[in-house]
Amino acid sequence: MLAVYLLFHHPVKWFIPGSSACLHSQRTKRCGTAPLLFHSSRISFASHADLIEQQNGSAPYPGATDHPAATMGADGAAAGKDVDLKTAPPLEDGEGRGDPEAAAVPCPSEDVGKLTYSVMFLCFYGFMASIRPGESFITPNLLSSEKNFTREQVTNEITPVLTYSYMAVLVPAFLLTDLLRYKPVLIIQGVSHVVIWVLMLLGATLLHMQLMEFFYGITMACRVAYSSYIFSLVSPVLYQRVAGYSRSSVLLGVFVSSVLGQLCLSLGDISYYTLDAISLGFVSFGLALACCLPWPKRSLFFNRTKRQEPAEKAAPSETDEMNPRRAGLSSAARWKESIFVQMLLEVGNMVKRPNLRLWSLWWIFNSTGYYLVLFYVHILWNKVHSTANYNGAVEAAATLLSAITSFMAGFAKIRWNIWSELVIGGITALQAGMLLVMGTTGNIWVCYSCYILFRGFYQFLVPIATFQIASSLTRELCALVFGINTFLGTVLKSIINLIFSDKRGLGLDVTSQFRIYFIYFILLTVVYLISAAVVLVRHFRTQNRGEEEASPDGLHTELTPVSMTSEEEPLSNSQSVKA
């Protein structure tokens, strides 16, 4: 928290590797790879999230900020273009495209203390709300003598409810987060957490556990509120910094939660019932903190800057005289001209951009497989070795590796317009190999190790994908694109769950499901590698033609070509290299 205090009272420029922390980048955007995304200890939830994101964070429930939903709001705000919503209304002809110098206008001195307190309190809330020691052990609890559910019930009847609930609640949660200005959604999330642990304590029937999964889906969808909340408190010049604080707080909470749960079971020798009671105490405290959070006055879409209102209401008659056609528009016509609808149309146009299309498809398809693994991996561990119970330690190690690989991604200096497909294909192939080993091995430690590596590989690409998607979008469009990607991924997860996992479908056992996930990742690998081959062949053919045209005799030369601005391509860390 000391870092947050120093942020406002002794502002300095922080240069974060891979994030290009200079506030005035060559593209006048908040520079850098989007904040790190991680998973929560239990995951039956996944990104964000999330955010966000990030969202992003084990099985069967994905983590707190690892989750894509957490990402869609927070990363959208973190990677968008500079526009100071606190000091000036956004320009209608270029939302978020204001001068970065203008966006860096400092807050009044009397507001510094209030902002410092708000950011510190929100980070403390994120830390405390992430501490749920029993989260990593929900599946072992359900399969233990205390709950006495069968592995088939947990696999085919209880866990699938999570995905369906998340899909049903995601869009309403995204819209209500902005409409109600964050705080009410965080309170709903806190209430849902309390209900989850009350059901874990007192529930004994299959219906109770299905309700528990339903409320867990609500908490996953609501994670976007925390991811985007902090951007309503400070001016855009501080977005990159405060995003790091808020996500670091959640990451630390997830890590402490996993370690604490493991210590309670391994050293404290307590029962699952006691661990659930401890988790209930933490989430109840988190709910109390949510009720004490300040209520932001603005949000991204529905509650924009109030300073716009007087200008809009100052001379309506003049507006009507200048544009009489607009004065006679019906409410339906005005809705079609709204910023939200216009952004949806703009998203349709952006699908034509190859780079944006590639990374959005990666987000949809690879995150689907990733979270399905997280949802069911604890059941697999129980089948491989029913007496081994190191879920908390494994989740803590996976969270730590995810942090390291996400940080390393900021140093990757690669020409992504050429090598993206090949890098994605290679990492997806490695993930497929991890899944093959996990589904066939009888050694629990090998299974643990493959899971940790599987998550680390995915988290390496998350910040790169976030930057590649967000680098050319405004904050509003960025949030919308991540929201659409997350929703489509959730729909795909629900379809796969319904076909292969649900009792009403094939109802496969967990080992067979991991074989399906292996085949799924192999198919993705083949598609990515074929795409990579096409891109590379096309690139080198174009390069060879250019060299032949440049040589008077049509021969290749070894002269160094003259650098051209148009040949520079952005890197994942906002730097550039020559094409």
N, C-alpha and C positions, 0 to 999 in steps of 0.2 A: 504493500500500500504506500510505502515511502516513495516509490517511483512515481506513483500517481500524483502525490503531493508536489514533488519536484517538477513534474510536468508543467503544472500551472504557475508555480511560483518562480521557477528558474528554467524557463523554456530554452531548449537547445535543439539543434538538429541532430537526430539520431540516424545513423546510416546502418541499416540492417542488411546484411548480405542477402542478395537475391531479391531484395524488395525495392532497390533503387530509391532509398528513402528521401532523396531530394524532393522537396515539395513542389518544385516547378520543373517538371520533366519536359522533354522535348515535345511531348504530345499534350501538355497542359492537363494531365490527368493526375490523380493521386497515384503515385508510382507504386509498382511493385506487385510481387506475387501476393495473392490474397492470403489472409491469415491462415495459420495452420488449422487443420481439421482433425478431430480425433474422435475416438469411440468411447462410450461409457463402459463401465465394467461389466454390466450384464449383457449384454446385448441381446436382448430380444429386441432392442431397438437399434436402429442404426443411427441419418448423417439423419449430425444434422441429419452439427449441424451442426438445425441445426444448424450453424451455422450453424449452415450455414454450418446449418450451417448450421460449427461448426461446429456449419454446421456444419458442426459436426459435429457425443458420444455416445454386455457382450453377448454372448448368445444366450439365450434366445432373444435378447433385447439389445438393440444397438445403442451406441453411446451418445453422450451429450452433445458434442459438436461435430461428431463424425458424420452426422446425419445430413443428407442433402437438404432437407427442409431448413435446417439451421443455416445453411449456406445461402439459400436463395435470397434472403433478405439482407443478411450481414455482408456477404461478399459483394452483393450488388452495390451496397452503399460504400464499401471499402474500396472498390476498384473503379467506381464511376468517375466522371469528370468533376472538376472543382466548381462548386457553386455554393455561395454562402447563403443558405436559407435563413440564417439568423439575422443577417444584416440587410439583405436586399432580395426582392422577389425575383424568381427565375425568369429568364427571357423566354418569351413564347416561341421565338423562332429557333431556339437551340437550348433546350432544357439541359442545364448542367454544363454549358459550354462557356461560362463566364471566365473572365481573366483570373488566373490563379493568384495574382497579386491582390486583386480585389477580394478574393475569397479569404485571404489571410489576414483580414482585418481583425485585430485582437478584441477580445471581449472586454466590456467595461470592467474597471477594477473592482467595483462593488459586486460583480457577478462571479469573480474568480473563486472566492471561497465557497460559494454555493455549488459551482460546477465541480470543484475538487471533491466536496462532500458527496455529491450525487454519483460521480464516477467511482469513488472509493466504496460507497455503499453498494452500488450495483455489482462491482467485482466481488465484494464480500458475499453478496447474495448468490452470485454464480458459483462461488466456491462451496458455500454451505448447501445449496440446493443439489449439488452434484454428489454429496456424500450420502450414499445409500449402501452400507456395508453388505447387506443381504442380496444385492442385485446380482452379483456374480454367482450366487448359489440358489437362485430360484428353481432352476431345473433339477439340481440334486435334491432340493427340498421336496419338489413334487414327486420325485421318484423314490423318496425315502419312506421309512415306515411311519413317519409322522403324518404324511399326506396319503401315502399308499396308492398313488395312481400308477397305472401300468405305462410302460414305454410307448405302447401303441396309442394310448389315450393322449399322452403328452404330444406325441409326434403328429397324429392325424386329426385330433379333435380340439386340443387346447391351443397350441402354437399358431395354427393357421388363422385364428381369430385376430391376432395382432395385425397381420398384413391387411385384412379386410377393414378393420377399424381405422387404421392409418390412412388407407385410401379414401374412406368415406369422410374423414374429418379434415384432411389436408387442405383442400380448397377453402372450405368455410373458415378454418383457422387462419389461413393466409390473409383472407379478406378482412376478417374481424380484427386481426392484429393491427392492421392499418386503420380501420374504421374506428375502433375503440381506443386507439393510441396505446397499445402494448400492455399496460398494467393489468386490465381486466383479464387478458389472455394468460398472463403469468399467474394470476390468482387461480384461474381455472386449472392451469397446469398443476399448481400446488395442491388444490383440492383433489385432483385426480391421483396425485402421488399418495396422498393420505388414504384415499379409498383403496388403492392397490395394496398397501401394507395392512390395512384393516382386514381386507379379504384374505391376505396371506396368513394373518393371525387367526382369524375366526372361521374362514371358509373351509368347507370340508367336502363339498360336492363338485361334480364336473361343471355345473352351471356357474358356481362361484368362481372357479378358475378361468372360465371363459369370460366372465365379466371382468376379472382382473386383467386379462389380456386386452379386452376392449378399452379399458381406461388407460392401459399402457400405450395403446395406439394414440389416444388423445394427448398424452404427455409428449409423445414423439412429434406430433403435428404442431404442438404449441411451442416447441423449442425455437421456432423462427422468431418468436416475440423477444426472447432474450438476445438473440443474435443481432437483431436490428434495433433494439431499444436504445443502445448506447449512442447510436448515430443521431438520435433526436436531442441529445443533451449538449453536444459540443459543435463548434463550427467545423466545416470540412477540412480545414488545415490540420486538425488534430485527429482525423478519422483513423489514419493508419496506426497511430500510436495507441489510441484508446482501444482499438480493435484487438491489438496485441495483448493489452492488459486484461480485457474481458475474457478472451479465449484462454489466456494463460491461467486465469483464475479457475475456469471450468476444468481445464486439463489437470491442474494440481488437485482439484477436488476429486476427479475421477481416479487419479493415481492413489490418493490417500484413501479413498473409499475401498479400492481393491485390496490394498495392503492391510487396511484395518479389518476387513472382513476375513482375510486369510489368517491374520494373527488371532482373531477371536476364535476361529474354529480350530486352528492348529495348536495354539498355545493355551488359549483360554478354555478349550474343551467345552464350549457351550453348545446348546441345542439350536436347531434351526428356528424354533419358536422364539428363543431369546434374541437371536440375531434379527429376526423380523421385528421384534419389539424395539430394538435399538434403531433400526432403519425407520420405523414409524416415528420415533422421537426426532430424528434428524429432519425428516420431511415435514413434520409439523412445525418445527422451528423455521424451516425454509418458507412455509406458507405464511407464517407470521411476518417474516422479512418482506415477502412479496406485497403484503398489505401495507407495508410502510414505505414502499418505493414511491418516489415522486412521480406525478402524473405528467408526462410530456404534453406540450401544447400543440405540437405539430407531428405529422407523419408523412410518409412518402407520397401517397396517392390522394387520399380523401381529406386529409387535414393539412393542407399546405399552408404557407406563411400567411398569417393574418394581415400583414401589411399590404397584401394584394387587395383586400376587400375594399378599403376606402377608395382606392384608385378605380376599382371596377364599378363602384356605386356612385362615383363622383358625378358623372355626366352621362347617365344612360340614354338620355334623349339624343345626345350628340352621336353616340354609338349607333343608335337606331337610324339617325338621319344619314350617317355615312354608309351604313349597310342595312337598308330597309328590309332586304331579303332575310337577314338574320333575325330581325325583330319579329317576323311572322312565322318563324320556325316552330314546329310542334315540339313537344317534349321528346318524342321519339327521334326526331331529326337532331335535336340538340345532343341526345345521348350518343348518336352516331359520330358527332363531332367531338365528343369528350376525349380527354387525354388518354384514358384507359383503353378505349376502343382504337384510337389512333396508334397506340403502342402495340396493340395486338396485330394490327395491319403491318406495322413496321417489322415485327418479329417474323411475319410471313415473308417479307422481302429479304430479311437477313439469312434465311435458310439457303439462299443462293451463294453465300460466301463459303468456299470450301473449308477454310480453317475453322470457322464457327460451327459448321455442320459436322465436321469430324469430331471435335471435342464434345459437342452436345450429344452425339450418338454414343461416344465413349461413356459419357456421364450416365446416360439412360441404361445402356446394356451392361456395362461393367459394374455399375453400382447395384444393379439388380442381382447379379450373381454374388457380389460381395455380401450384400445384406442377407441373402438367403443362407449363405454359409454361416453368418453370424447368428442367425435365428436358430439354427439346428446343430451347431457344433457342440454345444454342451450335452445334447442328447447323444451324439456320437461318442464323446468322451466317456459317458456313463456306460455305453455299450462295450467300448474297448476295454475299460477297466472300471468296474462299478465301485470299487473301494477307494480308488485314488481321487482325492478331492483337493486339487490345487488350482481351482478356477481363478481365485483372486490373484494369486501370484502370476499366473499366466496372463491374465488380463492386464495386470500392472506392467509386465514385461512388454506386452504387445503395445500398450499405450506409449511406453518409453521409446520403443523402436519406431513407432509411427511418428513421434516427435522428431527423432533424429533424421529419418528419411525425408520428412517434409521439409526440414531445415536444409538438408543436402540438395533438395530440388532447386533451391534458390541459387545454387552455384552452377547449375547445368547450363553450359554455353553451347547450345545446339541450334542449328538453323531449322526451326520447327516446321517451316513451310515445306521442307524437303524430307526431313527424317521423322516426322511425327508418327506416321503409320508404322514405320519400322520399329521405333521405340515402343509404341503401344503394343504392337504384335509380339515383340520379344518379352515384355513384362507379362502380358496375358498368357503367353506360353509357359512362363515360369510359374504363374499362379495355377495353371492347369496341372502342372507337374506336382505342385503341393497338394492339390485336391486328390490326385490319383494316389499319392502316398497315404494321405489321411484316410481315404476310403478303403485301403487294402491292408494297412499295417495293423499288427496286434500289439505294438509297443506304444504305450500311452505317452512316453516322453518324446518319441518321434512325432506323434500326433500333435503334441503341444508345440514342438519346434516348428513344424510345418504351418500351423495356424499363425504363430507369431510372424513368420516370414511372409505368409500370405497377406496379412494386414499391412506389413511394412511396404510390400511392393505396391499395393493399392494407394497407400498414403503418399508415396513418392510422386504419383501422378496427379493427385488431387489439387495441390497448389498450382501446378503447371496448367492443368485444365481450367482452373478458376481464372488464372491470369489470361490465358488464351481466349477465353470466352468474354471476359469482362473488359479487356484492354481497349476495345473499340466501341464500348457502349456507355450510355449515360447510366446514372444510378438506377433510374426507374426502369429502363429497359433491361439492365442487368438483373435486377430483382425479378422481373417478369420472366426472363429467359431461364433463370435457375429454377423458378417456380414451376414452369412448364416442364422442364427436364425432370425435375423431381416427381411431379405428378405422373408423367408418362412411365418413369421407372417403377413407380408404385403400382400402377395398373399392370405392368408386365409381371411384377412380383406376384400380384394377386392371381393372375392367370396361371402362372407356373405352379403356384401353391394349390390352386383349385384342381389342376390336372393331376399333379404327381403326389401332393402331400395330403390333401383333404380326404377325409373318409368318404365323402361323396364322389371323389374322383378315383384314381388308382389306389390311393392310400398306401404308398410304398413305405417300407421301413427306412430308417435313416441311412443305412449303408447304401441302399439302392439310390436314394436321393443324391448322395454325394457322387455316385457314378454319373447321374444325370447332370450334375453341376460340372463335372469334369468334361463331359461331352459338350456342354454348353460353352465352356471356355475354349475348348479345342476349335469349335466352329468359329468363334470370334477371332481366334488366332489366325485361322486360315483366311478369313475375310480381310483382316488387317494386313497380312503379309502379301496377299494378292494386290491390295491397294498400294502397298509400299512399292512393289515391283513396278506397277504402272507409273507411279509418280517418279520413281528414280529413272526409269527408261526415258520417260518424257523429258525429264530435266536434263539428262546427259545428252540426249539428241539435240535439244535446244542449245545447250552449251557448245556442242561440237559445231553446229551450224553457225553459231555466232563467231567462233574462232576462225572458221573457214572464210567467212565473209570479211573478217577483219584482216586476213592475210592477203596481200596482193596476188600471190601465186596460188592461193587456195590451199596453202600448206599450214600446218600447225607451227606456231612459234612458241618460244619459251619466255617471251616478254611478259612482264607483269601487267595485267590490264589496268587501265586507269580506273580509279574508284569513282563510283557514281552514287549519288544520294538515293536514287531509285532502286539501287541494288542492295540497299541495306535492309536487313530483316530483323525484326524484334526477337530478343531472346526472352527466356522465361524470367530473367531478372531485370527486364526493362532496358538492357544494353542492346547493342546491335553488332552484327558482323556483316561483312560484305558477301553478297550473293556469289 
